[in-house]
Amino acid sequence: MKKLCVLLATVFLLSAIAPCMAAESSTYTQDSPSGYIVKLKEPQADSAVLMENADLREVSVDAGLYYADSISDISALGDAVQYYEPDCTVTLSDLPNDPYVSKQWSIENIGISAAWDAGFNGKGVKIAVIDTGVNSMHEDFAGTNFDSGYNAIDGSHDVTDENGHGTFVSGVFGAARNNGMGIAGFSTDATIIPIKCFGKSAETNASYIIPAIYEAVDVYDCDVINMSLGTKEDLESMREAIEYASSKGVIIVSSAGNFGNAVLTYPAAYDCVVGVGAVDQNGAVASFSEKNESVFVVAPGVDIVGLNITSNSSYGSWDGTSCSAPFVAVAAVILKQYMPNATVSDFKAILQKSSIDGGIAGYDTSYGYGKLNINNFVTEMKNYVTENIGIIFSDVAGHWAEKSISFCVTNKLFLGTTSSSFEPDTTMTRAMLVTVLSRMSGETISGFTNNFSDVPSTEWYAQSCAWGATNGIVSGIGNGIFEPLGVVTREQMAVLLYRYAVHYGLVGTAYDASTLSGYSDAGDISSWASEAMAWAVGNGLITGRSGGTLCPKASAARCEVATIITRFANAFGM
């Protein structure tokens, strides 16, 4: 907690109480405080007398925190005060400024705001909306990421929405947020691929739906497919298409149906699809929502406000499990953003654990495993990755660095080299390491000028290299060359991490060169790396290899870097 104090006219009172951090007073931006939060020292026998002499209100007795109206009340406490600071206005995290957001009861109901704050907006994820097309000209789609899409009816790219259903569903994902109009979309950084399978009618042929699935997978490489539709027929061809998509790692979410009975509808009833039922604002299952084993979870589906196509500025309210499915698909988008190789099995496991039971204890055919809660989902998603790293990456199971790899993957510092492999023993490249450090910084890695001639601006590591150079963390090997694909040696790794620590003020005490004396090959350390190696060894980040050697010029494997990054995070509270 930052400790603030009031300067100017009140400075003469400071000698009467414990010192406070006056240098930080400029961070207090309100014109004048309404009162003060006071931290008392260890409980004293005369605390009751103190309370009588000063008009204090309890804030947290266990923490020793009280509220005082004025400086004079604090002054009366004398040396019992550990610190005091201005009370400030705490503002709730703003809902988006879209005028219909007050009608979007789903925002609070599923707890999506925390995910937005954490940056889970679907960046890099592709969603196929197999539906009636989209009116991409709607005012609330300004800036939305749409791909060209596909018309499964005539084989063209004309995805004009003649019905409105697809526009409504797409709006749940991509309606612009904080644009001062309409509604707030839930996955505004994702790319939407509209696949038109319906005309004006609410009915179409399965023969349009099936190719749409393959198109979404094979042509558009979608991560998530939303299917707010269904049939009572269990078609083998549809099943095969669905199973094919699932085998490619695509997560498919489908509405469970609006017949209000126990009759199964497909594709929701397929094992590799997440079927979604509907609840109202009070959490009760809607009367029209299907009640059968295809319901995996439930989500808002009554009085859902969204985009209409009657004009480019029209909005309306809809009911149905068609509305519920995209909310669950938003959770799939979050998972794919966090763990691109996630499967529907991973998704179901996290959903099952994070949903809030709404019916009888455990699974039931009305609520499924419960009501969608995105806040819980994000927490369980991170736990799931930590606990299942050996399942997610088969080459990590049982590896000596499994826990460190799990830490780095969970915190999005490392990614796998493929959807199922981490390649822990593969040599780390310079581009990989600077990218890991840029991710660890938590900064927005964009807008930096890249001056390395061998780092093309189109490469995935380009901005990380530019960030590292700008901040003095990397300097290249001379003549404007970075050598991004060159292997990282152990001493290079120490230097980059040391520079990172210096840049962020984490170095602490000066290094002790004697920490290297116990290693037989300490003399092999390059002069430019000796300080960094001494610092890294002294802080327990780098340890010796067999035979009491440091092997400073040996290459560093991905598992080694993961271990050292984990040690660094633990040592410096990252």
N, C-alpha and C positions, 0 to 999 in steps of 0.2 A: 504494500500500500504506500502510495506517495504521501509524505507528510508536508503539509502546507501551512504557512502562517501568514498573518496579515502584517504588512510593513507600514511605513510612513507614520501616521499618528499614533499607532499602537506599539511602536518599536521599543519605547521606554519601559514597557511592561515585561519584556522578555526576560529580564534579569530575575524576575520573581518566580519564574517557572523553569522547567527543564528546557534546554535549547531545542529548537525545531529547525527544519531544513529550509531556511529562508531563501536559499538559492532557487528553490523550485516554486516559489510563490507565483512566478509569471505564468504557470500552467493553469492557474485559477482564473477563469475568464468572465465570471459573473461580476456585475457592477459592485455588489456588496453582499456578503454572506448573510443568511437569515439566522445563523447561529453557528455553533462550533461542536465538533465531535471531540471529546476529551478521552484520552487513554490514561488511566491511572496506573501507578506503579503497583507492585505487589500489594495485595490486600493488607490494610493496616488496622490495628485495633481501634483507632479513633476514626474509622471511616464514617461512622454514624454522625460524628461531630462535623466532619467535613461536609457531609451531605446537608447538614442543617445550615452550615455557613455559606453554602453555595447552592443556588437553585439549579439542581441537576435533574435530568430525566434519564432513566435507564435506556440504554441502547442494547447492550449485551453485557449482562453482569459477568457471565463466565469469561468473557474476553476483556473485562475491565473497561468497557466503553460506555460513555455517558454523553448526554447532550447538554450543552450550556447555551443560554441565550446571548451572553455577552462576555467580553474580555474580563470585565470586573468579576464575574462569577468564577472565571478560571483563576484569576489572580488570588481569590480568597482561598484557593486550594493549596497555594504555596508550592513546596517541593514535592507534593504528592503526585504531581502531574508528570507523566512520562513524555507525552507530546499532546498537542492539539492541532486541529486543522479545520478550515472552513467547511461547514456542511454545504453540500452542493445539490443542485437539482439533478435527479436521476431520471432520464427519459426512457420510456419503454422503446425497444427497438422498433422503429417505424414500420408499420405495414406499408405496402406500396401506395403510391398516391393516385392509383387508378380509381376513378369515381365509383365503380361498381364493386370495389374490393370489400366494402362493408357488407355486401350481400353474399360474398364468397365465404360462407361459413365453413367450407372445407379447409380453408387455410389454417385456422386454429384447430379444427377437428383432427386433422392428421398430423399436425405439428411440423409443417414444412418450413417455417421461418428459420429454425435453427440450421437446417440444411443449406438454405440460401446463404446465411451468414458464414457458413463454413466453406462456401464456394462450390457446393454441389448443384450446379446449374446445367449439367449435361454436356459440358465442353468436350468435344471430340467424339461424342456418341451419336449414332444414326438411328432414328426411329422410323420404321415404316408404319404408316397409318393406312391399313387396308380398309377402304371405306368408299364414300361417294365422291372423293376428290376434295378440292379445297378452293375457297375463294381467297387466293393469296393477296388480292387487292384490298381486303378489309383493312380499315384504318389501324386496327390493333395488331396487324402483322407487319407494321413498318419496322424493318430491321431484322425480322425473323429469318432464320436460316432454312431455306427450302432448297431441296435438290429438284431437278427437272420433273421427277415423278414418271408414272407410267399409267396408261389407260389400258387395262386388261380387256376391255370390251372391244376396242378397235385397234389395239396395238400401237397407238400413237402416244405422244407425250402431252396430249390435251387432257388435263385433269380438272377441268372446270366443274365445279360443284353445282349440280342442278337440284339437289335435295336439301342440303344444309347440314346433314348429319356429320359429314367428314370435316366441315369447317368448324363445327362445334367441338368435336373431339380434338382436332389439331390445336384449337385455341387453348385447351387445357394445358398442352405442352408449351406452345410457342407464342401466345399472345404477349406482346411487349409489356414489360413490367416497368413501373415508375416512369411512364410516358405521359401521365396526366390524363389518360382516357381509358375508358372501357374496363377490362378485367386484367388481372395479373396472371401470366402464364407461370407454370411450375418448373419448366426445364428450358429456360429461354436461350441457353447457349447451345442446345442440341441442334442437330440438323434433322429436319422433318422430310421424309420422302412420302408424298401422297400417292397412293396407288388406287386408282379409280376402278371400282368393280360394279357400281350401281349408277343408274341414270336418275330420273326423277322419282321413280318408284322406290319403295323401301324393300323391294324384293329383287333378287338377281339370281343368276345360276351359279352353282358350285363350280362350274367349269371356268368361270372368271376368277373365282377365289383361289383356286389351286395354282394356276400359273402366277398369280400375284405373289404367292408365298415364295416360289422359286425365284421370281424376279427380285424380290426383296433381298434374298440371300446371295444369289449368284451375280447379279448385275450391280446392286447397290451396296452389297456388303454390310447389311444392316446388323446392328447389335441387338435391337429390340423390335418386336412386331406387336402392334396393338390391333386387336380384332374385336371391335365392338359389334359383333354379329354372331349368328349361329343358325344351326339347322338341327332338326331332330334326327336326321339321318347320319348314321355312322358310316361314312364312305371310306373305303379302303384307300382310294386315291388321295383323299384329303389327309387321311391318317399318315400316309407315306410322306406327303409333302411336309406335314407338320414334324414328323420324326426326322426327316432330312434336315430341316431348319435347325431343329434341336441338336442334331449331331454336329452341326457346324458351330455350336456355341451360342446360337441365337435364343434369347429369352422371349417366349410368346405369352402374352396376356390376353385373355378373352373374357367377354361378358358372359355370365352364366345363363342369361335369358330372363324374359319378362312375363312368363306364363304363370308364375306364382304357384307352381306345383312341383312334383317330384320327377317329372319327365326330364331325362338328360338332354342337353343340347351340346352340339359340337361346333367348334373344337374345344370348348371349355372342359369337356369330359375326358379328353385325352390326358394320359398320365404326364406327358411332357409339356403340358400347358397349365398355366395358373388361371383357374376360373374364379371370377369375382362376382359376388352378390352385392346388393345395395342396402344401405342403411339411411335413416333420416337424421335430422339434426339432433335428435334425442338419443341416437344410438340404437334405435329399434329397427329390426329388419323390415324393409318395405314389403307391403302386401304382394306386390307384383314380382318380387325377387324369387328366383328358383330356390327350392329347398331340397337339395339332393347332394350326393357325394361329389359332384363337380365343383361345388363351392369350396374353394381353398381359404379365402379370406373375404371380408366385406369392406366396402369403402363408401364414401358419400355418393348418393344416387337419387336424392329427392330435392327438388327445387334448386337445381344447380344452374347458376347464371353463366352464360357464355355467349359466343359469337353467332349471329344469324347471318343469312345471306340475302335477306330482303332488300338490304342496301349495304353499302360499304361502311356504314356507321351504326349498324343495327345490332342489338343485343336482346337476349331472351332467356327464359328459364325452362329447363328440361328435366324430365324424370326418366329413370331407367338404369339398368345395369350397364348400358352403353356409356353412361356418364361415369360409372364406378371404375370400369376397367382402366381408363387412362391414368387415374390416380395411382393405381398399383403399378402401372407401367412406368410412372415417374420413379418409383422405388427401384425398378429394374434399371432405369437410366442412371440413377445414382450409383448403383452397384457396378455397372459397366464403366462408369467414369473412374471409379475407385479401383476396380479390379477387372480390367478388360477381358481377361480370360475366364471370367465367371460363367458358370453353366446354370441351367434352370434348377438343377439339384442344389447348387449353392444358394440360389435365390430362394427356393422353397424352405431350405433349412433356416435361413435368416428370417424370413417372413414368419415362419411358424413360431420362432422364439421371441420375436419382437411384437407380434400382434397382441392386442388387448382382448382378453376373453369377454365375449358379450352375451353368451347364452349359458347353457349348462357347462359345468367345468369340463375342460378338454374339448375335443373336436365334436361338433354337431353339424348337421346338414343345413342349418339356417345361417349360422355365423361362420362356418368353417372353423379355422383356428383362431378367429377373432377379427377385431377391427384394425385396419391399417393404422400404424403410427410411425411416421417417418423419423421422428426424433429417436424413438427406440430402435428403429431399423438401422440408423447410422451407427449407433453405439454397438449393436450386435454385429453389424457388418465388420467393424474393426476387430471386435473380439474373435469373430469367425476366422478372419485371415490369420490372426496371431495363433489360434489354436489348431489350424489346419494347414499350416504352411507346407508340411510334408505330403499332404494330399494334393494341394494345389500345384506344387512343383515336385514331381516324383523324384527328381535327382537331389532333393534336399533332405528327404526323410532319412534320419539316422546320421546325417553329416555332423561333424564336430562343431560346425558353425551354425547349426540349425536355428538356435535361439536368436543369434545376432541377425541372421538373414530374415527371420520372422519380424524382428524389430524394424529393420530397414524397409521391408515390404509393407508392413502395417502403416508405417509413417510416410509412405509414398516417396522414399528416398531412392529406392531401387525398384525396377520392374524386372520381370522375367525376360529372357531372350526370346522365348516363344510362349505360347499359351500354356504350356505344361512343363517348361524347363526353365531353370534359373542359371544353370551352368556355373555352379559355385567355384569350380577350380579353373575356369577360364581366366586368362590374364586380363586385368583391368587396363583400359586405354585411358589416355589423357582426357579425351572427350567425355568418357563415362564419368571420370572422377570429378571434373569441374561441374558436370551436370548434377551429380549427387550433392555437391556443396551448394550449388545454386538452389536446389530444392530445399536443402536444410535451412537456408537463410530465411525462407518464408516470404521473400520479396517477390514482387511481380517482375519476372525476367523478360522485359521487353523494352524497346526504345533505346537500347545501348548501341553505340557505334562499334562495328567490327572492323578492325584494321589488320586482321591476319589474312594474308593473301591465299593461304591454303585452307581457309574455312569458308566455304560457299554459304551465302545467306540462306539458301534453301535447306541446309542440313539441320537435323533435329538438335544438334548441339551448338548451333551458331550463336544464339542469344546468350547461352550460358557462358560460352567462351568470351563474348563481348562483355558480359557482366563481370566475369572474373578479372579481365584485363583492366576494366574501368576502376575496379576496387582494389587493384594491386595484389590480387590473389594469384594470378597467373601472369607470366611475362613472355612466354614463348621461348624458343631456342635460338633466337637471333634472326636478323634480316627479315623481320615481319612474318616469320614462320611459327606456327603453333604446333604442328605435327599432331593433329587430333587423334589419329589412329595409332600413334606410337604407344608402346607399352609404358605403364607407370612403374617406376622402380620404388623400392621402399623408402629411399631417401627423398625422392620427388614427392611421394605421398606425404611424408613428414613436413616438407616445406610448404606444400599447398595448404595443409591443415593448420600449420603454424601461422601462415599469413592470414588465413580465415579468422583464426582466434585473435590475432592482432587487430584486424579490421573491426571486429565486433567487441573489442575490449575484454577479451576472455583470457588473456595470457596470465595475468596475475604476477607472481614473483618472477624475478629473473631466472634464467636457466642456470643449471649447475653442470659445467663441463665434466666434472668428475663422475657423473652418472654413466658415462660411456667407458670408463676405464676398466670395468670388469669384463669387457667383451674383447676377445682376441683379435678381431678384425676392425676395431674402432678406427685404426689408421687408414682404412679403406674409404672412410666417409669423405665425400668431397668437401672442400673448405666452405663452399657456399651453402652446404646442408648441415654443417656441424651444429650450429645453434639450434636449428629446428629439430634435429635428431635428439640432441640433449634434452630439449623441452619435451618431446614426445615420449622418450624413454623415462624421463623423470616423473611424468604424469601418468605413467603406466599404460600409455596408449599403444606403444610399440614394445614388444618383448622380443627376446632373442629366439633364434632358431636352435636347432640341435648343435651340440658342441660349444655352447656359449658364444655363438656368433650372431651378429646383427644382419649380415648379408645386405648391406645398404644398397648395392647395385643390382640385386636380384629383383625380378619382376614381382609385382603384387597381384595376387589372384582376387577375384570378386569376393570370395569368402573372407579373405584377410581384410579387405577394405571394409566389408560389412561389420566385421568384428571391431575394427579400430574406430569406425564411425559410431558404433554402439557404445564403446567405452568413452568416447569423447562426449556423446550426448549425456551419459550418466555422470561423467565427471563435472561437466559444466552446466548441467541442468537445462539442456536443450529440449 
